[in-house]
Structures are given as structure tokens and as C-alpha cells.
């Protein structure tokens, strides 16, 4: 007499990365056991969501909202399988016009990199931190029937003003960090003056501290170019940012530094970019877009 195969259950989620609260599709299959239709219970975040029967092939499918712990479980009797939904990669998306040309961009892979510390060469009680920022930027020329070269953009990390990083660096003569004051309004001629409102965040305020996009030259209509965004000076030379903190705060500041609240994308240097876009969020350099964590800070016309 042939031995019955051990029952197994397999669960998959599509898409595999989604925000909490998004609807995803669940599908799976039960194999082994007695065969035929099998009762399956699907759990979302540990709570029973739905009970259904598989097809004779053992396949089943349903849809569900991503729970706060991002975990789904499907059980056939005491046999279960879990699937966890990943957090989608953080991105910045932005479209603009410049001198009559139009472009769109997407920035991913934003990260604080090359963090080093030095106490040996600093005053007693002080420590020096050096770091860089990187990101991957795709820029598309959306100008119909025209070759075009985009103006440059830059990338900055933003931190809670209450963090040890912001508190330890302050806004002193070294200008290491600055409060993130934003203007929420419009740059169109004849419109009311935008109001400046402080936000509970800070960023590195040195005008050179943006990870600038470089390397994109002329693009044909519909063509996309790649930027390896990094800290550069006005001549395109790569460099790092350094700042001094109390040695007693060193470990906490480093931890803060590598976990920004969100990222901001800027265009130009100095004054506002007069491209007629309503609701532009600006800081020391014009903040034209943010990653998802900043959408509530720069809520008007950013994302």
C-alpha cells in the first residue's frame, strides 16, 4: 500500500513589496495529504481573514489588505506557511520644465555612506564624524522633438530636530546643520507671497552639502540618462562632509546619521526656481520633491 504524501502548503504574495494598507493578491497551493479540495484559513497579522476551499488541484487565491506587521499566514489544518510583504523601496519622483524643456526624474537607492569617526586628532571630549551621501537618479527628456540637457539636482538627508544629531550639531558658526524652514506657496507672478513655516526637522546646511547629480549630458526625445548622485563641489570633485560632536554623543549621532526621516530633492542654488509650479516646498536650496516620509512636511504640490 502506497504511503500518503505529507501535506504541505505554499503561500505567495503579489506584489511582494507594498505599503501597509495596500491591497495585495495572495495565492498558494496545498499538496499531499488526501488530495481533492482542502479547507484553507488565511490570517492577516495573526487575525483570521477568510476561510476558503482549494480547487481539486490544491490551488487557492484571495486578496487582502497589508496589515501593520506585514505578515500573512495560510493554514490547512495544522500545516501552515507564512509570507511577509516587504517595504517598497523609498523613491523620489519629480517632473519639471526648464527654459522650455521638460524632464522627469526618479531617485532610488538613497543612503548615507562612508561614515568614519575620529577622536585621536580632536580636542578632549570631542569627536569628528565624516560621511557621504549617494543615490541613483534616472532623468528622462520628455520634451517633444527636441534634444535637451537637464539642469542639475541635488539630494539631502533630513532628520528630526529632536534627534541627538540635530541637537549635538546645532546651527552655530560651523553651519553643520540648519533648521528646515519651508515655503509652501507658489512662484507664479502676481500670486500671494508664500509663507515661510518652520518644520520640526533639520538638515546639513552647508551650501555644498547636496549630493549633486552629475554625468547627464544631452538626451534625445524620450531618452533616459543615469546619475550617480554624490557630494561634489562646484567643479564636480567628490568630497565628504565632516562635523564635530561631543564624544559622549558619538554613538547615538552616528546611529541617527544613518537613519534619515526622509530625503529632499533640490534644483538650482540660492533663490527659488521660477518654473511656474504651484506649491513648491523650498528650503536653503529649492526643495522641489521629497521621498515618502517628507510628503506630509511639504504637503502642497510636492507629491
N, C-alpha and C positions, 0 to 999 in steps of 0.2 A: 504494500500500500504506500503510495507516494506521500511524502511528508508535506504538510501545508506550509507554504512560504510565510515567513514572518511579516506581519502587517507593517507597512511604512507609509508615512505621509510627507509630502513635499509642498512647501508654500513659497510663492514668489510674489513680489510687489512691483508694479509698474506705474509710473516711473520709480526708480529706486532712490531718487533724491527729490524731496518735496518739502514745502513749508508745513508747519503744524497748522491744521485746519483745512488743508487742501484735500481734495478727493482723489484717491488713487484706486487702481484696479488690483484686486487680489485673485490669483489663480493658483491652482495646485492639483495634486493627484494623489490618490490613495492606491497603493499597490500591495499585493499579497493578501493574506487573510482568506476569507471565504469567496472573495470576488463579488461581482454584481454591484448593486447600489449600496452606498455606505452613508450613514449619517455623520455629518461633519459640523462641528461648532467652531465658529470664528470669534476670537476675542480681540478687542482693541484696547490697549493699555490695561489689560487684565480683566476687563469687563466683557461679559458675553455680548456679542453684537448680533449674530444671526446664526440660526441652525438650518442647514440645508442638506439635500441628498445629492450624492455624486451621480454622474452618468454611469452606465454599465461599464464604461472604460475606466472608471475611477476618477475622472476629471471633474473639477468643480471651479466655479468662479463667482465673484461678487465684487462690489465696490464699497469703499469705506472712507471715512474722514481720518486723517492722520492725527492720532492722539498726542498728548503732551510728551509722553515718554517715547514716542515714535515706534512702538513695538506692537506687532500683530502676532497672533498665535492661532493655529488651526489644529483641532484635535479630532481624531476618530477614536472614540473610546478613551483609553489611557495613552494612546500614541499621539504625540504632538510634534509640531515643528514651528519654529519662530522665524519671523522676518522683520528686520529693523529698517526703517526708512532713514536714509542719510539726509543731513542738512545740505541743501543745494549750495554750490559754490557762490561766494559773495561776488557780485558784479556791479560795475557802474556802466550805465548806458546813457548816451547823450547824442543829440543831433543839433547842428548849428549851421549858420551861414556866416561867411566872412568875405568881404569885398565882392559880393555877388556869387561866390562859390558856395556849395553846400557839402556838408560832410556828416558822417555818423561814426560813432566810436563805441567800442565795448572794451572795458578793462577788467581783467581777471588776475588771479594769482598774486594779489596784493599781500605783501609780507614785510615785516621788519627783519632785517638780516644783518649778519656780520657784527653781532653785538660783542664788544670786548670791554673789560674793566681794568682799571689801573689804580692801585693805591701806592705802589712803590715810589712813584715820582710825584706824588701830590703832598700837600700840606697835611700834617697830622689832623685826623678827624674828617678828611675829605677824600672823595673818590671821583675818578673820571670815567665816564661812560662814553663809548663811541659806537655808532651804529649806522646802518644804511637802510634804504627802503627800495623795494623793487615791485614791479608789476608788469603784466603782459597786456599790451594795448593793440587792438586792431582798429584801423581807421579806414573808412570807405569813402571814396569820392562819389557823392550822389548827384553831382552837377550834370545835367543832361548835355551830352555832346561837347564836353569841354575837358581837357586835361587840367589838373589842379594840384597845388601843393598846400597842404593844411598848415595853419598856424599852430604853434606848439601848445601843449597842455602839460600840466604837472599834477602830481599826486602827493597827498599828505595824509598822515595818520592823525586821528582826533581822539582825545582822551577825556574822561570825566574830570571836571575841575576839582572834585573832592578827592581824586586819587593822590597817592603819595608822590607819584611822578610830577603832577602839576604843582602840588604844594611844596615839594622839595626844590623845584627849579625856579618857580616864581616868574615874575616879569621884570627882573632887575636889569642892570646895565648890560649884562651879557646877552639879553634878549633871547634866552633859550626857549622860553615858551611865552605865549600870549593868549589872553582870553579870546575865545571865538565869538566875536561880535558879528552879527549877520544883518544884512539889509534885506528885507522882504518887501519888494515893490516892483517897479517897472522902470526900464531905462528908455521908454519911448518919449520923444519930445512932447512937451506940453502936458504931461501927466503929473499927478501929485508927487511930491518928493517922497522917496522911500524912507521909511522909519528904520532906525538902527536899534536892534534889540539884542541885549546880551543873552548868551546861552550858557548853561552850566557845563561848558567844555573848554578845553584848551588844546593848542597845537604848537608845534615848534615855529616860532615867529620870524626867524631869520629869513630874509627875502630869498636866500639861495637854497632854502631847505626843502624845496619841492623836488620830487623825483620826476625830472623832466623827460618828456617823450622826445626821442631823437631818432634819426635814421630814416624817416619817411621823406622821400623826395617826390617827384611828380607822379601822380596817379592818373591813369586813363579813366574815362567814364565807367563807373561801376567797379573799378579796381580797388582791391583792399591791400593795404600795407601793414607791416608789423613794427611795433615799437617795443624795445626792451627798456622800460622806464627805469631810471636810476637817478641818484643825486648827481647833478652836474653843475658846473659853474657856467658863467656866460659864454665861455669858449668851448663848451662841450666836454670839459675834462671831468672825469669821475672823482668824487670826493665823499668823505664821511662827515657826519655831524657829531660833535663832542660837547659834553656839558658836565658841570661839576655838581655833585650832590653830597650831603652828609654821609660819611661812611656807614653810620648806623642805619641808614635807609637804603643802602645799596641793593640788597637782595630784593626788597619789595619794589623798588623803582625798576629794576631790570624785568621783573615779572609784569609790572604794569606796561612797560615799554613794548613788550612783545604781544600784548593783547589789546589793540585799539578798540574803541567803541564802534567807530566806523571810519570810512575814508572819504576824502573830498577830492574832486577833480576841479582844477582851475585852468583858466585860459588867460594869456597875457600876463602883464606885470604892472602893478601900480593901480591905475584908475579903472573904472568899470568898463566892461566890454559893451559898446553901444551897438548891439546887433538886433535891437528891437524885440528881444524876448521878454515877455512879461513874467514877473515873479521870480527873477533871478536872485539866488541866495549868494551874498558876497561876504568876504572877509578881507584880510590884508591884500590878497590877490583874489580876483573874482572867482567865487565858488559857483560853478555852473551845474554841478551834479554831485550826488553822494551815493555811496553804497547803501544798502537797505537800512542799516542802523541809523543813518542820518536823515531819512526821509521825513521823520516827524519833527526834526530840528529845523530843517529847511523845507517846510511843507508846501510853500506856494511855488508851483511851477517847476519843481526840481525833478520829482519822479512821480 
